[in-house]
Amino acid sequence: MSAFGALPDTFIEKVLQFGELVHLEKGELLFRKGERPESFFIVLSGDITIYDDTDAGRHNIRTTDIGESLGFPAMIALRPRMFSSVANCDCLVLRITSQHFAELYEWNLPQFAIFYMNLSRDMSRFLRNCAGVSDENDAVSD
């Protein structure tokens, strides 16, 4: 699971304890473009597409995998959400508020740093997709 990579069970359990489980049905919106971001989400089951409605129609930007975060860039930037997201099937996501995120920092800074790096990695993948770059066949080698 991307957001939880390299984290001990104790930290993951604390994230789950702080978070709120949200059940989505197929076709249900998780968030809308323009909303004020007070949280971000981690996909626990199912998959969610992040998209933008344009004059030319819906432009799908990225479909998440289990363990990926979404909504993190807007929360960190303190700016309205730039895109919307919809469940492609019945999904379970973990909602983490900005307050709970700060409490994780206070609870265990070294593990929070790993968590933040994982979320930043997800954000980087998302930004690449926004630029039209695919993740497929994009392995880094020495």
Contacts in CASP RR format, 6 or more apart in sequence:
PFRMAT RR
TARGET T0000
AUTHOR 0000-0000-0000
METHOD contacts of the structure
MODEL  1
MSAFGALPDTFIEKVLQFGELVHLEKGELLFRKGERPESFFIVLSGDITI
YDDTDAGRHNIRTTDIGESLGFPAMIALRPRMFSSVANCDCLVLRITSQH
FAELYEWNLPQFAIFYMNLSRDMSRFLRNCAGVSDENDAVSD
1 42 0 8 1.000
1 66 0 8 1.000
1 67 0 8 1.000
2 65 0 8 1.000
2 67 0 8 1.000
2 68 0 8 1.000
2 69 0 8 1.000
2 118 0 8 1.000
2 121 0 8 1.000
2 122 0 8 1.000
3 42 0 8 1.000
3 67 0 8 1.000
3 68 0 8 1.000
3 69 0 8 1.000
3 115 0 8 1.000
3 118 0 8 1.000
3 119 0 8 1.000
3 122 0 8 1.000
4 12 0 8 1.000
4 15 0 8 1.000
4 42 0 8 1.000
4 67 0 8 1.000
4 115 0 8 1.000
4 118 0 8 1.000
5 114 0 8 1.000
5 118 0 8 1.000
6 114 0 8 1.000
6 118 0 8 1.000
7 111 0 8 1.000
7 114 0 8 1.000
7 115 0 8 1.000
7 118 0 8 1.000
8 111 0 8 1.000
11 104 0 8 1.000
11 108 0 8 1.000
11 111 0 8 1.000
11 114 0 8 1.000
11 115 0 8 1.000
14 104 0 8 1.000
14 107 0 8 1.000
14 108 0 8 1.000
15 42 0 8 1.000
15 94 0 8 1.000
15 96 0 8 1.000
15 104 0 8 1.000
15 115 0 8 1.000
16 94 0 8 1.000
18 96 0 8 1.000
18 100 0 8 1.000
18 103 0 8 1.000
18 104 0 8 1.000
19 94 0 8 1.000
19 95 0 8 1.000
19 96 0 8 1.000
19 97 0 8 1.000
19 100 0 8 1.000
20 94 0 8 1.000
20 95 0 8 1.000
20 97 0 8 1.000
21 44 0 8 1.000
21 92 0 8 1.000
21 93 0 8 1.000
21 94 0 8 1.000
21 95 0 8 1.000
22 30 0 8 1.000
22 41 0 8 1.000
22 92 0 8 1.000
22 93 0 8 1.000
22 94 0 8 1.000
22 95 0 8 1.000
23 90 0 8 1.000
23 91 0 8 1.000
23 92 0 8 1.000
24 30 0 8 1.000
24 48 0 8 1.000
24 87 0 8 1.000
24 90 0 8 1.000
24 91 0 8 1.000
24 92 0 8 1.000
24 93 0 8 1.000
25 87 0 8 1.000
25 90 0 8 1.000
26 87 0 8 1.000
26 88 0 8 1.000
26 89 0 8 1.000
26 90 0 8 1.000
27 86 0 8 1.000
27 87 0 8 1.000
27 88 0 8 1.000
28 86 0 8 1.000
28 87 0 8 1.000
29 84 0 8 1.000
29 85 0 8 1.000
29 86 0 8 1.000
29 87 0 8 1.000
30 41 0 8 1.000
30 48 0 8 1.000
30 70 0 8 1.000
30 85 0 8 1.000
30 86 0 8 1.000
30 87 0 8 1.000
30 93 0 8 1.000
31 37 0 8 1.000
31 71 0 8 1.000
31 81 0 8 1.000
31 84 0 8 1.000
31 85 0 8 1.000
32 81 0 8 1.000
32 84 0 8 1.000
33 52 0 8 1.000
33 53 0 8 1.000
33 80 0 8 1.000
33 81 0 8 1.000
33 82 0 8 1.000
33 83 0 8 1.000
33 84 0 8 1.000
34 80 0 8 1.000
34 81 0 8 1.000
34 82 0 8 1.000
35 80 0 8 1.000
35 81 0 8 1.000
36 80 0 8 1.000
36 81 0 8 1.000
37 71 0 8 1.000
37 74 0 8 1.000
37 75 0 8 1.000
37 78 0 8 1.000
37 79 0 8 1.000
37 80 0 8 1.000
37 81 0 8 1.000
38 75 0 8 1.000
38 97 0 8 1.000
38 98 0 8 1.000
39 75 0 8 1.000
39 95 0 8 1.000
39 96 0 8 1.000
39 97 0 8 1.000
39 98 0 8 1.000
40 69 0 8 1.000
40 70 0 8 1.000
40 71 0 8 1.000
40 72 0 8 1.000
40 74 0 8 1.000
40 75 0 8 1.000
40 95 0 8 1.000
40 96 0 8 1.000
40 101 0 8 1.000
40 119 0 8 1.000
41 69 0 8 1.000
41 70 0 8 1.000
41 71 0 8 1.000
41 93 0 8 1.000
41 94 0 8 1.000
41 95 0 8 1.000
41 96 0 8 1.000
42 67 0 8 1.000
42 68 0 8 1.000
42 69 0 8 1.000
42 93 0 8 1.000
42 94 0 8 1.000
42 96 0 8 1.000
43 64 0 8 1.000
43 65 0 8 1.000
43 66 0 8 1.000
43 67 0 8 1.000
43 68 0 8 1.000
43 69 0 8 1.000
43 70 0 8 1.000
43 91 0 8 1.000
43 92 0 8 1.000
43 93 0 8 1.000
44 66 0 8 1.000
44 67 0 8 1.000
44 91 0 8 1.000
44 92 0 8 1.000
44 93 0 8 1.000
44 94 0 8 1.000
45 66 0 8 1.000
45 90 0 8 1.000
45 91 0 8 1.000
45 92 0 8 1.000
46 66 0 8 1.000
46 87 0 8 1.000
46 88 0 8 1.000
46 89 0 8 1.000
46 90 0 8 1.000
46 91 0 8 1.000
46 92 0 8 1.000
47 63 0 8 1.000
47 64 0 8 1.000
47 65 0 8 1.000
47 66 0 8 1.000
47 87 0 8 1.000
47 88 0 8 1.000
47 89 0 8 1.000
47 91 0 8 1.000
48 63 0 8 1.000
48 64 0 8 1.000
48 70 0 8 1.000
48 85 0 8 1.000
48 86 0 8 1.000
48 87 0 8 1.000
48 88 0 8 1.000
48 91 0 8 1.000
48 93 0 8 1.000
49 60 0 8 1.000
49 61 0 8 1.000
49 62 0 8 1.000
49 63 0 8 1.000
49 64 0 8 1.000
49 85 0 8 1.000
49 86 0 8 1.000
49 88 0 8 1.000
50 60 0 8 1.000
50 61 0 8 1.000
50 62 0 8 1.000
50 63 0 8 1.000
50 64 0 8 1.000
50 70 0 8 1.000
50 83 0 8 1.000
50 84 0 8 1.000
50 85 0 8 1.000
50 126 0 8 1.000
51 58 0 8 1.000
51 59 0 8 1.000
51 60 0 8 1.000
51 61 0 8 1.000
51 83 0 8 1.000
51 84 0 8 1.000
51 85 0 8 1.000
51 86 0 8 1.000
52 58 0 8 1.000
52 59 0 8 1.000
52 61 0 8 1.000
52 82 0 8 1.000
52 83 0 8 1.000
52 84 0 8 1.000
53 59 0 8 1.000
53 84 0 8 1.000
61 83 0 8 1.000
61 126 0 8 1.000
61 129 0 8 1.000
61 130 0 8 1.000
62 125 0 8 1.000
62 126 0 8 1.000
62 129 0 8 1.000
63 88 0 8 1.000
64 70 0 8 1.000
68 122 0 8 1.000
69 118 0 8 1.000
69 119 0 8 1.000
69 122 0 8 1.000
69 123 0 8 1.000
70 85 0 8 1.000
70 122 0 8 1.000
70 126 0 8 1.000
71 81 0 8 1.000
71 85 0 8 1.000
72 119 0 8 1.000
72 122 0 8 1.000
72 123 0 8 1.000
73 123 0 8 1.000
73 126 0 8 1.000
73 127 0 8 1.000
74 80 0 8 1.000
74 81 0 8 1.000
74 82 0 8 1.000
75 98 0 8 1.000
75 101 0 8 1.000
76 123 0 8 1.000
104 112 0 8 1.000
104 115 0 8 1.000
105 112 0 8 1.000
125 135 0 8 1.000
128 135 0 8 1.000
129 135 0 8 1.000
END
